[in-house]
Amino acid sequence: MLEKIFYINLIVHYCILLLVVWWIIFFEKRIWPPPKKESWQYYIYWILFYIWFWLDFYLIIQNYNTWIITDLFRFYVGISLFVLWWLFSLWWIYALWIINTYWLKNWFVIKWPYFYTRNPQYLWDIVMIIWIILFVNSIYFAIIWMLTIFIFLLMPFLEEKWLENMYWKKYLEYKNKTTRLSLIKLV
């Protein structure tokens, strides 16, 4: 059963990955960001997201601590980083407000942490995924979440197109001042 859930989860992740690539190429036919809350695009995205979430949860429960890391240190680091990630996530949601975080309201936010990077949520989520992989210590989970990192690396390209269409000059000025997924502007 565990292997079947893993493959179903892998298929869901690949579907989301293919959709993200499709949305980047064919922006006008995108599902994310959705045109409005009651749209079919909104429901399709969140249905896929919740399937992904529950399958991941199942993998964690059924395959926890079955891989290569046996040290208890990873448990304490993982829990500490999860709590820190949760606090940062609340801060970013506060900066955007919940309705803008889920693309239901349209206003442009450049205050901290968005003053330093255009995608602080993706940046921190990628860092956290690495620690969650260590914490869960499952080869199935590691494979799935490495694919998730790739999806998170692509999502800003889709969202940037949407923001450029939405805010045009204001967003382009902001884009030139900040980095996509880094707190340090390299050049």
N, C-alpha and C positions, 0 to 999 in steps of 0.2 A: 504493500500500500504506500509506503514511504517513497519508493522510487516513482510510482505513478504520480503522486502529488508533486514530486520534484519536476517531472517532465511536464505536467500541466502548468506548473508555475513558470517553468522555462518558456513554454509556448506563450503564456500571457506576457511575459517580459519581452519576448521577441516581437509580439504583436504591437506592444507599446513602442518599442524601438522603431519598428517599421512605420508606425503611424507618425512618430516624431520626424523621421526622415521625410516622409510624405508631406507633412505639414510644412517643413522647411522649404522643400522644393515647390510645392503647390500651396502657397500661403493662403490663397483665396478659398481653398477647400479644406481649411483646417478645422479641427474640432477644439483645439486648445490654443489660445484662450477662447472660451465659448462666447458666442454673440450675446447671450443672456442666460439667466439662471434657468428658465423654463424650457430651454432649447434641448433638442435631442442630443446635440454635441456635448452639452453639460452632463447629461445623464450617461452617455456612453463613456466619457472619460472617467467619471466617478465610479461607475460600475466596474470598469477595468481596474481602477485603483483599489477598490475594496476587495475584489477577488485576489489581486496581488497581495494586499495586506493580510488577508486571512490565510492564504496559502503560505506566506512567509511565517506567520504565527504558528501554523501547524508544523512547519519544518523545524522551527526553533524548539517547540515542545517535544517532538518526536526524535530529533537528531541532535539535541544539545550535547556538547562536550564529547563528541565521538571522533574527533579528528586528531590533530598532532600536538596541540598545546595542552599540557596537563597541569601547569603551574597555577596555583590559586591566585597569584598576583594579577593575572589577566581579569579575574572576576572583580576584584576591587577597583582596578583601573577602569574596567568596562562600566561598572555601576556609577562611578564618579563622573566619568565622561558623559554618560547618558543623562544624568541629572544636570550637568553643565549644558549639554546640548538642549535639553528641554527649557532651561532658563533663557538661553540665547534665542531659541525659537519664539518664546513668548515675547521677548524684547523686539524681535523683527516684526512679529505680527502686530505688536503695539505700534511700531514705527509706521507700518502700512495701514493699520486697522484691518480688522478681519474681513470686511467686505472688499477691500482692495487686494488682499492676499489671495482671495479665491476668485478674483477677476469679475466681481459683481458690481463694482463701482469704479469709476474711472477718474482718478486724480493722480498726479505725478508727485512722487515722494523722493526727496534727495537728502533728507536728514540722516543723522547717524543711525545705523551703520552704512546706509546707502551713500553717504558722503565719500566713503573710501573705496567701495566696490559696488558694481551694479548688481551683483548676485550673492549677497552674503548668505542667504539661506542655502543655495546650492553649494557654495564653498564650504560652509560648515557641515552640511549634510554629507559631502564627500569625505571629509575628514572623519566624521562620525561613523560612516559606513565601514571604514577600515578598522576602527576600534570595535564596532559591533561584530564584524567578521571574527576578530580575535576573541571577543567575549563569548560568542555563540559556539565557536570552535567546531564547525560542521562543514565538510567539503561541499555538500549540497547548497548550503546557505552561502558559502564563499563564492561559488560559481554564479548563483543567482544575483548576489549583490555586487559582484564585479561588473555584471551586465547593467545593473542599476547605476553604477558610477558612470558608465558610458552614456546612459540615457541622460543623466544629470549634466554631463559635459555638453550634450547637444541642446538641451532645453533652452539655454540662454539665446541661442541663435534664432529660435522660433519667437521667443518673447521679445527680442530686440526688434524684429520686423514689425511686430504688433505695436510696440512702443513708438517706433519711428512713424508709423502710420497715424498713430493716435496723437502724438505730441510734436512731431516733426522737428522744427528748429530747436525747441527747448530740450528735447531728448538728445539731439545730435551734439549740442554744446555739452550736455552732461556726459555723454558717451566719450567725448574727447578728453574729459578731465578725469575719468575714472577707468579702472581696469574691469575686465569681465569677471574673472574668478580669482583675484588676488588682492591682498590688502596693500601690496607694494607695486607702484607703477614703475616698471623696469626701464622704460626709455620714453 
